[in-house]
Amino acid sequence: MARTRAAAALLALFVPTLGLLPARADAEAPAVVRAVMIGTDAEKPSGTAFFVPIPGETDPARAAAVAAAHSFDPADLARAREVEFRLGRSRERAAVSSRLLAPPGRALSAPGGTVRDDFLLFALDRGPTGVRILDPDPALPAERRRVQIVGVPAQRPADEDSLFGTVVAASNERIEVELDAAADLRGWGGAPVLDHGSKRVIGILEAAWPKAGTFHVAVAPIAAVTAALGAPLEEGRGRAFASFSPTTTPAPPTVDPAAQSPRLPPGEKLLGAAPAGSTELRLSIEQPTDGQVIGDPNGAFVAGRALASAGDFKHFDVVIVIDTSGSTFEPTGADVNGNGVLGTATFGGLFGIGSTDPGDSILAAEVAAAHQLLSGLDTRSTRVGLVTFAGDPEPQGGLFGRTAPPPAITEVPLTTDYDRIRHALSAVLQRGPFGATHMAAGVDQATIELRGFTGALSQVDPKSEKIVLFLTDGQPTLPAGPGFDSANVNAVLRAADRARRAGVRFHAFAIGPEALAGPVAAVELAARTGGYFTPVRKPGDIVQVVEQVRFSNIESVAFKNLSTGALARQVAVSADGNFGALVPLQPGLNRIEVSALADDGSKASQIVQVSYVPGTAAPVLSHELMALRNRLLEQKLLELRRERTEVELEAAERTRKELALEIERERAQANEQAQRQRKELQLEVEKSGSKNP
């Protein structure tokens, strides 16, 4: 239970990798490995480990392995047959252990846990081979001492990488280090921290939190490990993992909170793998820190992330797929571009139908929806790519003919440079609609990019959750051509099955009456890949509908000042679970509660305490947080300008609820129509067993 409660309050660190430097200039062996539990329900990676010599051993190759306790579920470790220590790039086995050399330390997240005691010491059955052994230095480092942190990189195949930083505080309980640059620390829990000069180990990496534009990390002093090495179990043989089963371990003694060692800031994140096998709601407040003094009259800017997922902490790779077929010339019936002119249908010309204002077309609405989605995502947790699809029903060739363009195009591969996506969206709109509707090609192209298959322009990330937002205004008319409905729909279904097998989830949006007249392809695309199908009867509503997209499995996040009872009015929750709000403050002390509700009904909350002192300088925010705060301020300014009354706010809420009800009605009708189409077209039966709901 302690593990579950702790995990529910933590969120993995998802930030762009900056400043990572090669760990070695020569060809010396790596010092770090991945620890993997063998013999549980599945192999479970459990953070980083390294090796230190055993005192008194005459064989210099004899060593023990060191890892962070919080990276291992105690119950899983007790059931494990052994722990393998594998190299990061080749995944070759460097060592094997079935026993602990010392009693297990207590995870920082457990009751009474401290940074100092968050370690495990493994006796080795075989090895180590192919790695170098690090000498410990139990002396505390001086402030401003330079350090090197050695770990296995998360984003590229390599045995070892290094981060560098400076000691800002050191005590017998923990060492605090300020990193030179932000970095992707997923899986670095348990990494050795070396004195930069001597290259001896001074501590174990345990946790991280943002501070002053970079990150600070908590390090367990290595002295606790050296003390454990001096008093090994069973005269150095160690004891089997099963002997430390949580069911047989005595309950921890009652701990006086006043006597505990200092804890980490409320924004701290434990590093390493999260407990797997169950869906958990994790909530993390990044801004403000507990005890912060705020001087902004607009209120406390609260930002963080909520995520409900199974297994490791998630980050996302998202591909936006846009239908650019000729029918997207049609007007939406709404002023999409906000120029005060409502586009209406015109007839004649190449496509037969168009709009008096192309900025109000269905294509323009799709592009606007993509822009809206981008505005809420966080580059530190989400990469985005852009794919368009259409298709030529009659490709031409020969001396005077033209070569047909591919039916689906990767406009931008997966990237955290959202400006590239924005520029590409503008180019797509300027290029305009053309051609037929080859939905299957769009599905396959998105899958190729997310999985790094042949032809992909994106760099694959095997650990990301892979999501597609698929926008279409019609029914598939290719690859077989108009009139061959069954063949065209079956092509989409086969592409959906390929995507499911590749672990890609599609959220499909059927936009407009034409798409809803024959929705089976979009309905099946979402159902077969475990995504959601969303009908949008009025194409102009797609911009508002996409604001409600959540692939973090979070239904809502609420913000309340417990000291005054005031709720935040300016709130933003993005599709990837990042959130922000402006919470009204009273002079003096304020207790702010952030509460998250997951789709499955689970809840989590955290409280941060701040003081409001007018005139206090604002903290330095990252680019991403500054952009989010500016959005909230613009929202507040807009509300003030409009002088919105409570009646108007209630009317806006009613509108949102009515739209949600309309979508549910349309979804039910679309499912009925899709069922009729399945029978009429005699579609292929799914071969994978039960469907996802």
C-alpha positions as CSV (number, residue, x, y, z in Angstrom):
1,M,0.0,0.0,0.0
2,A,2.8,2.4,0.8
3,R,4.3,1.8,-2.7
4,T,0.9,2.4,-4.3
5,R,0.3,5.6,-2.4
6,A,3.8,6.8,-3.2
7,A,3.6,6.0,-6.9
8,A,0.3,7.8,-7.1
9,A,2.0,11.0,-6.1
10,L,4.9,10.8,-8.4
11,L,5.4,11.5,-12.1
12,A,8.3,10.6,-14.3
13,L,10.6,13.3,-15.5
14,F,10.0,14.0,-19.2
15,V,12.3,16.8,-20.4
16,P,14.3,17.3,-23.6
17,T,17.8,15.9,-23.4
18,L,20.2,18.8,-23.3
19,G,23.9,18.9,-22.5
20,L,24.4,15.1,-22.5
21,L,28.1,14.5,-23.0
22,P,29.9,11.3,-24.0
23,A,30.9,9.3,-20.9
24,R,34.3,8.3,-22.1
25,A,36.8,9.6,-24.5
26,D,38.6,6.3,-24.7
27,A,37.4,2.7,-25.0
28,E,37.3,1.8,-21.3
29,A,34.5,-0.5,-20.2
30,P,31.2,1.1,-19.1
31,A,30.5,1.5,-15.4
32,V,26.7,1.2,-15.4
33,V,24.2,-1.5,-16.3
34,R,20.4,-2.0,-16.3
35,A,19.0,-4.2,-13.5
36,V,16.3,-6.6,-14.8
37,M,14.3,-8.9,-12.5
38,I,13.9,-12.4,-13.9
39,G,11.3,-14.9,-12.9
40,T,8.4,-12.6,-12.0
41,D,5.3,-12.4,-14.3
42,A,7.5,-10.6,-16.9
43,E,11.0,-9.3,-17.1
44,K,11.0,-5.9,-15.2
45,P,13.7,-3.3,-15.8
46,S,14.5,-1.7,-12.5
47,G,16.7,1.3,-12.9
48,T,20.5,1.6,-13.1
49,A,23.1,-0.3,-11.1
50,F,26.9,-0.2,-10.7
51,F,29.6,-2.2,-9.1
52,V,31.9,-1.6,-6.1
53,P,34.7,-3.8,-4.7
54,I,34.1,-6.0,-1.6
55,P,36.5,-5.1,1.2
56,G,39.0,-7.9,2.1
57,E,38.6,-9.8,-1.2
58,T,42.0,-10.7,-2.7
59,D,40.4,-11.0,-6.2
60,P,40.0,-7.5,-7.6
61,A,37.3,-8.8,-9.9
62,R,35.1,-9.7,-6.9
63,A,32.4,-7.0,-6.5
64,A,28.9,-6.2,-5.3
65,A,26.2,-4.5,-7.3
66,V,24.5,-1.3,-6.0
67,A,21.1,0.0,-7.0
68,A,18.3,2.3,-5.7
69,A,15.7,0.5,-3.5
70,H,12.9,2.5,-4.9
71,S,13.5,1.1,-8.4
72,F,12.5,-2.4,-7.2
73,D,9.0,-3.5,-6.0
74,P,9.8,-5.5,-2.8
75,A,7.2,-8.1,-3.6
76,D,8.5,-8.6,-7.1
77,L,12.0,-8.9,-5.9
78,A,11.0,-11.5,-3.3
79,R,9.5,-13.6,-6.1
80,A,12.3,-13.0,-8.6
81,R,14.5,-16.0,-9.5
82,E,17.5,-13.6,-10.1
83,V,18.4,-10.1,-11.2
84,E,20.4,-9.7,-14.4
85,F,22.7,-6.7,-14.9
86,R,22.8,-5.9,-18.6
87,L,24.7,-3.5,-20.7
88,G,22.7,-0.6,-22.1
89,R,23.4,-0.9,-25.8
90,S,24.1,-4.6,-26.5
91,R,22.0,-5.8,-23.5
92,E,24.7,-8.4,-22.9
93,R,24.7,-9.9,-19.4
94,A,27.4,-8.4,-17.2
95,A,26.5,-10.1,-13.9
96,V,23.8,-12.1,-12.2
97,S,22.5,-12.1,-8.6
98,S,20.1,-14.2,-6.6
99,R,20.9,-12.8,-3.1
100,L,21.2,-9.6,-1.2
101,L,24.5,-8.9,0.5
102,A,22.9,-6.7,3.1
103,P,19.4,-6.1,4.4
104,P,17.4,-4.1,1.9
105,G,17.3,-0.4,2.4
106,R,14.0,1.5,2.6
107,A,12.7,3.3,-0.5
108,L,12.5,7.1,0.0
109,S,8.7,6.9,-0.9
110,A,8.0,4.4,1.9
111,P,7.0,5.4,5.4
112,G,10.1,6.5,7.3
113,G,12.2,6.3,4.1
114,T,15.1,8.6,3.6
115,V,17.5,9.4,0.8
116,R,20.4,7.9,2.7
117,D,18.8,4.4,3.1
118,D,17.4,4.1,-0.4
119,F,19.7,1.5,-1.8
120,L,20.1,-2.3,-2.4
121,L,23.4,-4.2,-2.2
122,F,23.5,-7.4,-4.3
123,A,25.9,-10.4,-3.9
124,L,26.9,-11.7,-7.3
125,D,26.5,-15.3,-8.5
126,R,28.4,-14.6,-11.7
127,G,30.4,-11.6,-13.0
128,P,30.9,-8.8,-13.3
129,T,32.4,-9.0,-16.8
130,G,32.7,-6.2,-19.5
131,V,32.3,-3.4,-16.9
132,R,34.6,-1.4,-14.7
133,I,34.4,-1.4,-11.0
134,L,34.1,1.9,-9.1
135,D,35.9,2.7,-5.9
136,P,33.7,4.4,-3.2
137,D,34.7,7.6,-1.4
138,P,32.6,7.8,1.9
139,A,33.9,11.4,2.6
140,L,31.3,14.1,2.1
141,P,32.1,16.4,-0.8
142,A,32.6,20.1,-0.2
143,E,30.1,22.6,-1.6
144,R,30.8,23.7,-5.2
145,R,32.6,20.4,-5.8
146,R,32.1,19.3,-9.4
147,V,30.5,15.9,-10.0
148,Q,29.9,13.5,-12.8
149,I,26.7,11.3,-13.0
150,V,27.0,8.2,-15.1
151,G,24.0,6.5,-16.5
152,V,22.4,4.6,-19.5
153,P,20.8,7.1,-21.9
154,A,17.1,6.7,-22.5
155,Q,16.8,8.1,-26.0
156,R,19.7,6.4,-27.9
157,P,21.4,3.1,-27.8
158,A,24.6,3.5,-25.8
159,D,26.2,1.8,-22.8
160,E,27.0,5.0,-21.0
161,D,26.5,8.7,-20.9
162,S,27.3,11.4,-18.4
163,L,25.8,14.4,-16.8
164,F,27.7,17.1,-14.9
165,G,26.8,19.3,-12.0
166,T,27.8,21.1,-8.8
167,V,27.3,20.2,-5.2
168,V,25.1,22.8,-3.5
169,A,24.7,21.1,-0.1
170,A,25.9,18.0,1.6
171,S,25.1,16.2,4.8
172,N,25.1,12.7,6.2
173,E,21.5,12.2,5.0
174,R,21.8,13.5,1.4
175,I,23.8,15.4,-1.1
176,E,22.1,18.0,-3.3
177,V,23.5,18.6,-6.8
178,E,22.5,21.3,-9.3
179,L,22.8,19.9,-12.9
180,D,24.5,22.0,-15.6
181,A,21.6,21.4,-18.0
182,A,18.2,19.8,-18.0
183,A,18.3,16.1,-19.1
184,D,16.1,13.0,-19.7
185,L,16.7,11.1,-16.4
186,R,14.2,8.2,-17.1
187,G,15.8,5.0,-15.7
188,W,18.7,6.8,-14.1
189,G,17.6,6.0,-10.5
190,G,20.5,4.2,-8.8
191,A,23.2,5.8,-11.1
192,P,26.6,6.4,-9.5
193,V,27.6,10.0,-8.8
194,L,31.4,10.5,-9.1
195,D,33.7,13.1,-7.8
196,H,34.8,14.8,-11.1
197,G,38.5,14.8,-10.1
198,S,39.1,11.4,-8.5
199,K,36.3,9.5,-10.4
200,R,35.4,7.8,-7.1
201,V,31.8,7.2,-6.2
202,I,30.4,9.7,-3.6
203,G,26.7,8.7,-3.9
204,I,23.7,7.2,-5.6
205,L,21.2,9.2,-7.7
206,E,17.7,9.0,-6.2
207,A,15.4,11.8,-7.3
208,A,15.1,15.1,-9.2
209,W,13.1,18.3,-9.2
210,P,13.0,21.5,-11.2
211,K,14.6,24.6,-9.8
212,A,15.7,28.0,-11.2
213,G,15.5,26.9,-14.9
214,T,17.4,23.6,-14.4
215,F,17.2,20.6,-12.2
216,H,18.4,19.6,-8.8
217,V,19.0,16.0,-7.8
218,A,19.1,14.2,-4.5
219,V,22.0,11.9,-4.0
220,A,22.3,9.2,-1.3
221,P,25.8,9.4,0.3
222,I,27.8,6.3,-0.5
223,A,28.9,6.0,3.2
224,A,25.7,3.9,3.9
225,V,26.8,1.4,1.2
226,T,30.4,1.2,2.5
227,A,29.0,0.5,6.0
228,A,26.8,-2.3,4.7
229,L,29.8,-3.8,2.8
230,G,31.6,-4.0,6.2
231,A,28.9,-6.1,7.7
232,P,27.7,-8.5,5.0
233,L,25.0,-11.2,5.6
234,E,26.0,-14.9,6.1
235,E,29.7,-14.1,6.1
236,G,29.6,-12.6,2.7
237,R,27.3,-15.2,1.0
238,G,24.2,-13.1,1.3
239,R,20.6,-14.2,1.6
240,A,18.1,-15.2,-1.1
241,F,15.6,-12.6,-2.3
242,A,12.7,-14.6,-1.0
243,S,13.9,-14.3,2.6
244,F,13.1,-10.6,2.5
245,S,9.5,-11.1,1.4
246,P,7.3,-8.1,2.5
247,T,4.9,-10.6,4.0
248,T,7.5,-11.9,6.4
249,T,9.4,-8.7,7.1
250,P,8.5,-7.2,10.5
251,A,6.5,-4.0,10.3
252,P,8.6,-0.8,10.3
253,P,8.9,0.9,13.7
254,T,6.8,4.0,14.3
255,V,8.8,7.0,13.2
256,D,8.5,10.4,14.8
257,P,8.0,12.8,11.9
258,A,10.0,15.5,13.8
259,A,12.9,13.1,14.0
260,Q,13.0,12.2,10.3
261,S,15.7,13.5,8.0
262,P,14.8,16.3,5.7
263,R,12.6,15.3,2.8
264,L,12.8,16.4,-0.8
265,P,10.8,19.4,-2.1
266,P,7.2,18.6,-2.9
267,G,8.0,18.6,-6.7
268,E,10.5,15.8,-6.3
269,K,10.4,12.8,-8.6
270,L,11.9,9.5,-7.8
271,L,14.0,8.2,-10.7
272,G,13.7,4.7,-12.1
273,A,11.0,2.3,-13.2
274,A,7.5,2.7,-11.8
275,P,5.7,-0.3,-10.4
276,A,4.2,-2.3,-13.3
277,G,1.1,-4.3,-13.6
278,S,-1.7,-1.9,-12.5
279,T,-3.2,1.4,-13.6
280,E,-2.2,4.2,-11.3
281,L,-3.0,7.9,-11.1
282,R,0.1,10.0,-10.7
283,L,0.0,13.6,-9.9
284,S,3.0,16.0,-9.8
285,I,3.1,19.7,-9.0
286,E,6.0,21.4,-10.7
287,Q,5.2,25.0,-9.8
288,P,5.1,26.5,-7.2
289,T,7.3,24.7,-4.7
290,D,6.2,24.3,-1.1
291,G,6.8,27.3,1.0
292,Q,7.3,29.6,-2.0
293,V,6.6,33.4,-1.6
294,I,4.5,34.8,-4.4
295,G,3.9,38.5,-5.3
296,D,1.8,38.2,-8.4
297,P,-1.6,39.9,-8.0
298,N,-3.0,37.5,-10.6
299,G,-2.7,34.7,-8.2
300,A,-0.5,31.6,-7.9
301,F,0.5,30.0,-11.1
302,V,0.2,26.3,-10.5
303,A,1.5,23.8,-13.1
304,G,2.3,20.2,-13.2
305,R,1.1,16.9,-14.8
306,A,-1.4,14.2,-14.1
307,L,-1.3,10.8,-15.7
308,A,-3.2,7.5,-15.3
309,S,-1.3,4.6,-16.8
310,A,0.0,1.1,-16.2
311,G,3.7,0.4,-15.9
312,D,6.4,2.9,-16.3
313,F,5.8,6.7,-16.3
314,K,4.5,7.6,-19.7
315,H,5.5,10.0,-22.4
316,F,3.8,10.3,-25.7
317,D,4.6,10.2,-29.4
318,V,1.5,11.7,-31.2
319,V,0.9,11.9,-35.0
320,I,-1.8,14.2,-36.2
321,V,-3.4,12.8,-39.5
322,I,-5.3,15.3,-41.6
323,D,-7.6,14.5,-44.5
324,T,-6.8,16.8,-47.4
325,S,-9.1,15.3,-50.0
326,G,-11.1,17.5,-52.4
327,S,-14.2,17.4,-50.3
328,T,-12.5,19.4,-47.5
329,F,-13.0,22.5,-49.7
330,E,-16.6,22.5,-48.4
331,P,-17.5,25.2,-45.9
332,T,-18.1,24.4,-42.2
333,G,-20.9,26.8,-41.6
334,A,-18.7,28.6,-39.0
335,D,-16.3,31.5,-39.0
336,V,-13.2,29.3,-38.5
337,N,-10.7,32.0,-39.2
338,G,-12.5,34.7,-37.2
339,N,-12.5,37.3,-40.0
340,G,-16.1,38.2,-39.6
341,V,-17.1,36.6,-42.9
342,L,-19.0,33.3,-42.9
343,G,-17.9,31.2,-45.9
344,T,-20.8,29.7,-48.0
345,A,-20.8,27.1,-50.6
346,T,-20.0,27.9,-54.2
347,F,-20.4,25.5,-57.2
348,G,-18.4,24.9,-60.3
349,G,-14.7,24.8,-60.9
350,L,-12.3,21.9,-60.6
351,F,-13.9,20.3,-57.5
352,G,-17.5,21.2,-58.1
353,I,-17.9,22.8,-54.7
354,G,-16.0,25.3,-52.6
355,S,-16.4,28.1,-50.2
356,T,-16.5,31.9,-50.6
357,D,-14.0,32.0,-47.7
358,P,-11.5,29.2,-47.9
359,G,-10.5,30.0,-44.3
360,D,-13.8,28.6,-43.2
361,S,-13.5,25.3,-45.1
362,I,-13.4,21.8,-43.5
363,L,-9.6,21.7,-44.2
364,A,-9.2,25.0,-42.4
365,A,-11.1,23.6,-39.4
366,E,-8.9,20.5,-39.3
367,V,-5.8,22.8,-39.4
368,A,-7.2,25.0,-36.7
369,A,-8.0,22.0,-34.5
370,A,-4.4,20.8,-34.9
371,H,-3.1,24.3,-33.9
372,Q,-5.4,24.2,-30.8
373,L,-4.1,20.8,-29.8
374,L,-0.5,21.9,-30.1
375,S,-1.0,24.9,-27.9
376,G,-1.7,22.7,-24.9
377,L,1.0,20.0,-25.3
378,D,4.3,20.1,-23.5
379,T,7.5,19.5,-25.5
380,R,9.1,17.9,-22.4
381,S,6.6,15.0,-22.5
382,T,5.2,14.8,-26.0
383,R,6.7,14.6,-29.5
384,V,4.4,15.4,-32.4
385,G,4.4,14.5,-36.1
386,L,2.1,15.5,-39.0
387,V,0.7,13.3,-41.8
388,T,-1.7,14.2,-44.5
389,F,-3.6,11.9,-46.8
390,A,-5.8,12.1,-49.9
391,G,-5.0,10.0,-53.0
392,D,-5.4,10.1,-56.8
393,P,-8.2,8.0,-58.2
394,E,-6.7,8.0,-61.7
395,P,-2.9,8.3,-61.6
396,Q,-1.4,9.6,-64.9
397,G,2.0,8.8,-66.4
398,G,3.7,8.7,-69.7
399,L,5.4,11.4,-71.7
400,F,2.8,14.1,-71.2
401,G,1.2,12.8,-68.1
402,R,2.0,13.5,-64.5
403,T,3.2,11.3,-61.7
404,A,0.7,10.9,-59.0
405,P,1.7,12.0,-55.5
406,P,1.8,9.4,-52.8
407,P,-1.6,9.1,-51.1
408,A,-0.1,9.8,-47.7
409,I,2.7,12.1,-46.8
410,T,4.8,12.7,-43.7
411,E,4.8,16.5,-43.6
412,V,6.9,16.6,-40.4
413,P,8.4,13.6,-38.6
414,L,8.1,13.3,-34.8
415,T,9.6,16.3,-33.1
416,T,9.5,18.5,-30.1
417,D,9.9,21.6,-32.3
418,Y,6.2,22.5,-32.5
419,D,7.0,25.5,-34.7
420,R,7.9,23.1,-37.5
421,I,4.4,21.5,-37.2
422,R,2.8,25.0,-37.2
423,H,4.6,26.0,-40.4
424,A,3.7,22.8,-42.0
425,L,0.0,23.2,-41.1
426,S,0.1,26.6,-42.8
427,A,1.6,25.1,-45.9
428,V,-1.0,22.4,-46.0
429,L,-3.8,25.0,-45.8
430,Q,-2.1,27.1,-48.5
431,R,-1.7,24.0,-50.7
432,G,-5.4,23.3,-50.4
433,P,-7.5,20.1,-50.9
434,F,-7.1,17.7,-53.8
435,G,-8.0,14.1,-54.7
436,A,-9.9,11.2,-53.2
437,T,-9.9,9.7,-49.7
438,H,-7.3,6.9,-49.2
439,M,-7.8,6.4,-45.4
440,A,-5.8,3.2,-45.3
441,A,-2.7,5.0,-46.6
442,G,-3.1,7.6,-43.8
443,V,-3.4,4.9,-41.2
444,D,-0.3,3.0,-42.5
445,Q,1.8,6.2,-42.8
446,A,1.1,7.2,-39.2
447,T,2.0,3.6,-38.0
448,I,5.2,3.7,-40.0
449,E,6.4,6.9,-38.4
450,L,5.5,5.9,-34.9
451,R,7.2,2.5,-35.1
452,G,10.2,3.5,-37.3
453,F,9.3,1.0,-40.0
454,T,11.0,1.2,-43.4
455,G,10.4,4.6,-45.0
456,A,9.9,6.4,-41.7
457,L,11.4,9.8,-41.2
458,S,11.1,9.7,-37.4
459,Q,13.4,8.3,-34.9
460,V,11.6,5.6,-33.0
461,D,11.3,5.7,-29.2
462,P,10.5,2.2,-28.0
463,K,9.3,3.4,-24.6
464,S,6.7,6.0,-25.7
465,E,3.0,5.6,-25.8
466,K,2.0,5.9,-29.4
467,I,-1.1,7.9,-30.3
468,V,-2.8,9.0,-33.5
469,L,-5.4,11.7,-33.9
470,F,-7.1,10.9,-37.2
471,L,-9.3,13.6,-38.8
472,T,-11.5,12.8,-41.8
473,D,-14.6,14.3,-43.4
474,G,-15.5,11.4,-45.6
475,Q,-15.6,7.7,-46.4
476,P,-12.8,5.8,-48.0
477,T,-12.8,5.9,-51.8
478,L,-9.4,4.3,-52.4
479,P,-7.5,2.1,-53.0
480,A,-10.1,0.3,-55.1
481,G,-11.8,3.5,-56.3
482,P,-15.3,5.0,-56.0
483,G,-18.1,2.4,-55.9
484,F,-16.0,-0.4,-54.3
485,D,-17.0,0.4,-50.8
486,S,-16.3,-3.0,-49.3
487,A,-12.8,-3.2,-50.7
488,N,-12.0,0.3,-49.5
489,V,-13.3,-0.2,-46.0
490,N,-11.6,-3.5,-45.7
491,A,-8.3,-1.8,-46.6
492,V,-8.8,0.5,-43.6
493,L,-9.6,-2.4,-41.4
494,R,-6.4,-4.3,-42.4
495,A,-4.4,-1.1,-41.8
496,A,-6.1,-0.8,-38.3
497,D,-5.1,-4.4,-37.5
498,R,-1.5,-3.7,-38.5
499,A,-1.5,-0.6,-36.2
500,R,-2.9,-2.6,-33.3
501,R,-0.2,-5.2,-33.6
502,A,2.3,-2.4,-33.7
503,G,0.9,-1.0,-30.4
504,V,-0.5,2.2,-32.0
505,R,-3.8,3.6,-30.8
506,F,-6.0,5.7,-33.1
507,H,-8.6,8.3,-31.9
508,A,-10.8,8.8,-35.0
509,F,-12.9,11.9,-35.7
510,A,-15.6,11.7,-38.3
511,I,-16.3,15.3,-39.4
512,G,-19.5,16.3,-41.1
513,P,-22.6,14.7,-42.6
514,E,-20.8,12.7,-45.3
515,A,-18.5,11.0,-42.8
516,L,-21.4,10.2,-40.5
517,A,-23.4,8.8,-43.3
518,G,-20.9,5.9,-43.6
519,P,-18.9,5.9,-40.4
520,V,-17.9,2.2,-40.2
521,A,-14.2,2.7,-41.3
522,A,-13.6,5.4,-38.6
523,V,-15.6,3.5,-36.0
524,E,-13.6,0.3,-36.6
525,L,-10.3,2.1,-36.8
526,A,-10.8,3.4,-33.2
527,A,-12.3,0.2,-31.9
528,R,-9.7,-2.1,-33.3
529,T,-6.8,-0.1,-31.9
530,G,-8.3,0.7,-28.5
531,G,-9.0,4.4,-29.2
532,Y,-12.1,6.6,-29.2
533,F,-14.4,7.4,-32.0
534,T,-15.8,10.9,-32.0
535,P,-18.5,12.1,-34.3
536,V,-18.6,15.8,-35.2
537,R,-21.8,16.6,-37.0
538,K,-21.0,20.3,-37.4
539,P,-17.5,20.6,-38.9
540,G,-16.9,23.9,-37.3
541,D,-17.2,22.2,-33.8
542,I,-14.0,20.2,-34.4
543,V,-11.8,23.0,-32.9
544,Q,-13.8,22.9,-29.7
545,V,-14.1,19.1,-29.6
546,V,-10.4,18.6,-29.9
547,E,-9.9,20.7,-26.8
548,Q,-11.5,17.8,-24.9
549,V,-9.1,15.2,-26.2
550,R,-7.3,13.4,-23.3
551,F,-4.8,10.6,-24.1
552,S,-3.5,10.8,-20.5
553,N,-6.7,9.1,-19.3
554,I,-7.4,12.1,-17.1
555,E,-11.0,13.3,-16.9
556,S,-10.4,16.6,-14.9
557,V,-8.1,18.5,-12.7
558,A,-9.4,21.0,-10.1
559,F,-7.6,23.7,-8.2
560,K,-8.8,25.1,-4.8
561,N,-7.4,27.5,-2.3
562,L,-8.2,25.7,0.9
563,S,-7.5,28.8,3.0
564,T,-10.2,30.9,1.3
565,G,-12.4,28.3,-0.5
566,A,-11.8,30.0,-3.8
567,L,-11.6,27.9,-7.0
568,A,-9.4,28.7,-9.9
569,R,-11.3,30.2,-12.9
570,Q,-8.4,30.1,-15.4
571,V,-7.6,26.4,-15.9
572,A,-5.9,24.6,-18.7
573,V,-5.5,20.8,-19.0
574,S,-3.8,19.5,-22.1
575,A,-4.3,16.1,-23.9
576,D,-1.0,14.8,-22.5
577,G,-2.0,15.5,-18.9
578,N,0.0,18.7,-18.3
579,F,-2.0,21.3,-16.5
580,G,-1.9,24.9,-15.3
581,A,-4.1,27.3,-13.4
582,L,-4.2,30.7,-11.8
583,V,-5.4,30.3,-8.2
584,P,-6.6,33.5,-6.3
585,L,-4.6,34.2,-3.1
586,Q,-5.1,36.1,0.1
587,P,-2.4,38.0,1.9
588,G,-0.2,35.7,4.0
589,L,-0.5,32.0,4.1
590,N,-2.4,30.0,1.4
591,R,-2.9,26.2,1.1
592,I,-3.6,25.2,-2.5
593,E,-5.1,21.7,-3.3
594,V,-4.7,20.2,-6.7
595,S,-7.1,17.2,-7.3
596,A,-7.1,14.9,-10.4
597,L,-9.8,12.5,-11.5
598,A,-9.0,9.7,-13.9
599,D,-11.3,8.1,-16.4
600,D,-11.7,5.0,-14.3
601,G,-12.8,7.0,-11.3
602,S,-9.5,7.0,-9.3
603,K,-8.5,10.2,-7.6
604,A,-5.3,11.8,-6.4
605,S,-4.6,15.1,-4.7
606,Q,-1.6,17.1,-3.5
607,I,-1.4,20.3,-1.3
608,V,1.2,23.0,-1.7
609,Q,1.6,25.8,0.8
610,V,2.6,29.3,-0.4
611,S,2.6,32.9,1.0
612,Y,1.3,35.9,-0.9
613,V,3.5,39.0,-0.3
614,P,2.8,41.7,-3.0
615,G,5.8,42.9,-4.8
616,T,7.9,39.7,-4.5
617,A,9.9,39.0,-7.6
618,A,8.5,36.3,-9.9
619,P,10.4,33.0,-10.2
620,V,12.3,32.1,-13.3
621,L,10.1,29.8,-15.5
622,S,11.0,27.5,-18.3
623,H,9.9,28.4,-21.8
624,E,7.1,25.8,-21.7
625,L,5.8,27.1,-18.3
626,M,6.0,30.7,-19.4
627,A,3.9,29.9,-22.5
628,L,1.3,28.2,-20.4
629,R,1.1,31.0,-17.9
630,N,0.7,33.5,-20.7
631,R,-2.2,31.5,-22.1
632,L,-3.9,31.6,-18.7
633,L,-3.3,35.4,-18.4
634,E,-4.8,35.9,-21.8
635,Q,-7.8,33.8,-20.8
636,K,-8.2,36.0,-17.7
637,L,-7.9,39.2,-19.7
638,L,-10.5,38.0,-22.2
639,E,-12.9,37.3,-19.4
640,L,-12.4,40.7,-17.8
641,R,-12.8,42.5,-21.2
642,R,-16.1,40.6,-21.8
643,E,-17.2,41.3,-18.2
644,R,-18.6,37.8,-18.2
645,T,-21.3,37.4,-15.5
646,E,-22.1,34.2,-13.6
647,V,-25.1,33.7,-15.9
648,E,-22.8,33.9,-19.0
649,L,-20.5,31.4,-17.4
650,E,-23.4,29.0,-16.7
651,A,-24.5,29.4,-20.3
652,A,-21.1,28.5,-21.6
653,E,-21.0,25.5,-19.4
654,R,-24.4,24.4,-20.6
655,T,-23.2,24.8,-24.2
656,R,-20.2,22.5,-23.4
657,K,-22.6,19.9,-21.8
658,E,-25.0,20.1,-24.7
659,L,-22.2,19.5,-27.2
660,A,-21.0,16.5,-25.1
661,L,-24.6,15.1,-25.2
662,E,-24.9,15.7,-28.9
663,I,-21.6,13.8,-29.5
664,E,-22.9,10.9,-27.4
665,R,-26.2,10.8,-29.5
666,E,-24.2,11.0,-32.7
667,R,-21.8,8.2,-31.5
668,A,-24.8,5.9,-30.8
669,Q,-26.3,6.6,-34.2
670,A,-22.9,6.2,-35.9
671,N,-22.4,2.8,-34.2
672,E,-25.8,1.7,-35.5
673,Q,-25.0,2.9,-39.0
674,A,-21.7,1.2,-38.8
675,Q,-23.3,-2.1,-37.8
676,R,-25.6,-1.9,-40.8
677,Q,-22.6,-1.2,-43.0
678,R,-20.7,-4.2,-41.7
679,K,-23.6,-6.4,-42.8
680,E,-24.1,-4.7,-46.1
681,L,-20.4,-4.7,-47.1
682,Q,-19.6,-8.1,-45.6
683,L,-16.5,-6.8,-43.9
684,E,-13.6,-8.9,-42.9
685,V,-13.9,-10.4,-39.4
686,E,-11.2,-9.3,-37.0
687,K,-8.8,-12.1,-36.4
688,S,-7.3,-11.0,-33.1
689,G,-10.1,-12.0,-30.8
690,S,-12.1,-9.6,-28.7
691,K,-12.2,-6.0,-29.7
692,N,-11.2,-3.1,-27.6
693,P,-14.2,-1.1,-26.3
